């Protein structure tokens, strides 16, 4: 949406720097924060990339499984990244949820996907994202730049917590950047009040 820039789109807010995957060798690694982010990306691509690769290349294949079994849907969604997995496990095993990741909220989210049959269509976003990246690699050119203001929030427990220098490399002219003090990959689910405050702050200048 940010690249297409349709009428009425005032800006976008992002909290995972997915664009870093395609240019990670070009991103700075001078500060401790940047080196930590590089290490996290390497860990993800070596040990946490399975779901991403499946959904970006064969989303419909896993989609049939996601629509066939609620247990399969739950297993696929809950074993997403290490931080989220252990936080959700705390709610079910230890009875000590982190933030909004309570048993009821986790089951509610799974039920929403199951009753609406949207596991497969949600997985296809990765395929669409992958096609853009593949086309850019084939042409030897970067994807078109985002044409609207970009707000970015880094959450400390994200799969890789992107430093400001990385966000600026992917989104030149970054309009808003902030490092939150808690939250992970599912920040809107885990810390909804904090996430809402970040979205409001990001769009304050374009209201």
C-alpha positions as CSV (number, residue, x, y, z in Angstrom):
1,X,0.0,0.0,0.0
2,X,2.8,2.4,0.8
3,X,4.5,1.8,-2.5
4,X,1.2,2.1,-4.4
5,X,0.2,5.2,-2.5
6,X,-3.5,5.2,-3.3
7,X,-5.5,8.4,-2.8
8,X,-6.5,8.8,0.9
9,X,-3.5,6.9,2.3
10,X,-1.8,9.4,4.5
11,X,1.0,7.1,5.8
12,X,1.9,3.6,7.1
13,X,3.1,2.2,10.4
14,X,5.4,-0.8,10.5
15,X,6.9,-2.9,13.4
16,X,8.7,-5.6,11.5
17,X,11.4,-4.6,9.1
18,X,10.7,-7.4,6.6
19,X,12.6,-5.5,3.9
20,X,15.8,-6.2,5.9
21,X,15.9,-9.8,4.7
22,X,16.6,-8.9,1.1
23,X,19.3,-6.4,1.8
24,X,20.8,-7.7,5.1
25,X,24.3,-7.8,3.6
26,X,24.1,-4.1,2.9
27,X,22.8,-3.0,6.4
28,X,25.3,-1.4,8.8
29,X,26.9,-3.5,11.6
30,X,28.9,-0.9,13.4
31,X,27.1,-0.5,16.7
32,X,26.3,-3.2,19.2
33,X,22.6,-2.8,18.4
34,X,23.2,-3.3,14.7
35,X,25.4,-6.4,15.3
36,X,22.7,-7.8,17.6
37,X,20.1,-7.3,14.8
38,X,22.4,-9.0,12.3
39,X,22.8,-12.0,14.6
40,X,19.0,-12.2,15.1
41,X,18.4,-12.2,11.3
42,X,21.0,-14.9,10.9
43,X,19.4,-17.0,13.6
44,X,16.0,-16.6,12.0
45,X,17.1,-17.5,8.5
46,X,19.0,-20.6,9.9
47,X,16.6,-21.9,12.4
48,X,13.2,-20.1,12.2
49,X,12.6,-19.6,8.5
50,X,10.5,-22.7,7.8
51,X,7.0,-21.2,8.1
52,X,8.2,-18.1,6.1
53,X,9.6,-20.2,3.3
54,X,6.6,-22.4,3.1
55,X,4.1,-19.5,3.0
56,X,6.1,-17.5,0.6
57,X,6.6,-20.3,-1.9
58,X,3.7,-22.8,-1.4
59,X,1.0,-21.0,0.7
60,X,-1.9,-23.0,-0.7
61,X,-0.2,-26.3,0.2
62,X,-0.1,-25.4,3.9
63,X,-3.4,-23.6,3.4
64,X,-5.3,-26.9,3.0
65,X,-3.9,-28.1,6.3
66,X,-4.8,-24.9,8.0
67,X,-8.4,-25.2,6.8
68,X,-8.7,-28.9,7.6
69,X,-7.8,-29.2,11.3
70,X,-8.2,-26.7,14.2
71,X,-5.3,-28.5,16.0
72,X,-3.1,-28.2,12.9
73,X,-4.1,-24.5,12.6
74,X,-3.2,-24.0,16.3
75,X,0.1,-25.8,16.0
76,X,1.1,-23.9,12.9
77,X,0.3,-20.5,14.4
78,X,1.6,-20.9,17.9
79,X,5.0,-22.3,16.9
80,X,5.9,-19.1,15.1
81,X,8.9,-17.6,16.9
82,X,10.7,-18.5,20.1
83,X,9.7,-15.4,22.1
84,X,6.0,-15.7,21.2
85,X,6.0,-19.5,21.8
86,X,7.3,-19.2,25.3
87,X,5.0,-16.3,26.2
88,X,2.0,-18.2,25.0
89,X,3.2,-21.4,26.8
90,X,3.4,-19.4,30.0
91,X,-0.3,-18.6,29.7
92,X,-1.3,-22.3,29.2
93,X,1.3,-24.2,31.2
94,X,2.2,-21.8,34.0
95,X,-1.0,-19.7,34.2
96,X,1.2,-16.6,34.1
97,X,0.3,-14.7,30.8
98,X,2.5,-12.0,29.4
99,X,0.5,-8.8,28.7
100,X,-2.6,-9.6,26.7
101,X,-1.5,-13.1,25.8
102,X,-4.0,-14.9,28.0
103,X,-5.5,-18.3,27.4
104,X,-8.8,-16.8,26.3
105,X,-7.3,-14.3,24.0
106,X,-5.1,-16.9,22.3
107,X,-8.0,-19.2,21.8
108,X,-10.2,-16.3,20.6
109,X,-7.6,-15.5,17.9
110,X,-7.3,-19.1,16.8
111,X,-11.1,-19.3,16.7
112,X,-11.4,-16.2,14.6
113,X,-9.1,-17.7,11.9
114,X,-10.9,-21.1,12.1
115,X,-14.5,-19.9,11.9
116,X,-13.7,-17.5,9.0
117,X,-11.5,-20.0,7.2
118,X,-8.8,-17.4,6.7
119,X,-5.7,-19.4,7.5
120,X,-4.9,-20.0,3.8
121,X,-5.6,-16.4,2.7
122,X,-3.5,-15.0,5.5
123,X,-0.6,-17.2,4.5
124,X,-0.8,-15.9,0.9
125,X,0.4,-12.5,2.0
126,X,3.9,-14.0,2.3
127,X,3.7,-15.3,-1.3
128,X,2.7,-11.8,-2.5
129,X,5.6,-10.2,-0.5
130,X,7.9,-12.9,-1.9
131,X,6.9,-12.1,-5.5
132,X,7.8,-8.5,-5.1
133,X,11.2,-9.4,-3.7
134,X,11.8,-12.0,-6.4
135,X,10.9,-9.5,-9.2
136,X,13.3,-6.9,-7.6
137,X,16.1,-9.5,-7.5
138,X,15.5,-10.6,-11.1
139,X,15.6,-7.0,-12.4
140,X,18.6,-6.1,-10.3
141,X,16.7,-3.1,-8.9
142,X,15.2,-2.3,-5.5
143,X,11.4,-2.3,-5.2
144,X,9.7,1.1,-5.7
145,X,10.2,3.4,-2.7
146,X,7.3,4.0,-0.3
147,X,5.6,7.2,-1.4
148,X,4.0,8.1,1.9
149,X,5.3,8.9,5.4
150,X,6.5,5.9,7.3
151,X,6.3,5.4,11.1
152,X,8.3,2.5,12.6
153,X,8.2,1.1,16.1
154,X,10.8,-1.4,17.3
155,X,9.7,-3.8,19.9
156,X,12.5,-5.4,22.0
157,X,11.4,-9.0,21.6
158,X,10.7,-8.9,17.9
159,X,12.3,-11.6,15.7
160,X,14.9,-9.0,15.0
161,X,14.6,-5.6,16.7
162,X,15.6,-3.2,13.9
163,X,17.7,-0.2,14.9
164,X,16.9,3.2,13.5
165,X,19.8,3.0,11.0
166,X,18.2,-0.1,9.5
167,X,14.7,1.4,9.3
168,X,16.2,4.5,7.6
169,X,18.0,2.2,5.1
170,X,14.7,0.5,4.1
171,X,12.5,3.6,4.4
172,X,14.5,6.7,3.5
173,X,12.9,9.8,4.9
174,X,11.5,7.9,7.9
175,X,8.9,10.1,9.5
176,X,8.7,8.5,13.0
177,X,10.8,6.0,14.9
178,X,10.5,4.8,18.5
179,X,11.9,1.9,20.5
180,X,9.2,0.4,22.8
181,X,10.2,-1.0,26.2
182,X,8.2,-4.2,25.9
183,X,6.5,-6.4,23.3
184,X,7.4,-8.9,20.6
185,X,6.4,-10.0,17.1
186,X,2.7,-10.0,17.9
187,X,2.9,-6.6,19.6
188,X,-0.7,-5.5,18.8
189,X,-1.9,-8.8,20.4
190,X,0.5,-8.8,23.3
191,X,0.5,-5.1,24.2
192,X,-2.6,-3.5,22.6
193,X,-2.5,-0.3,24.6
194,X,1.2,0.3,23.9
195,X,0.7,-0.6,20.2
196,X,-2.3,1.8,19.9
197,X,-0.2,4.6,21.5
198,X,2.6,4.0,19.0
199,X,0.2,4.1,16.0
200,X,-1.3,7.4,17.3
201,X,2.1,8.9,17.8
202,X,3.3,7.7,14.3
203,X,0.3,9.4,12.6
204,X,0.2,12.5,14.8
205,X,2.0,14.6,12.2
206,X,-0.3,13.6,9.2
207,X,-3.7,14.0,10.8
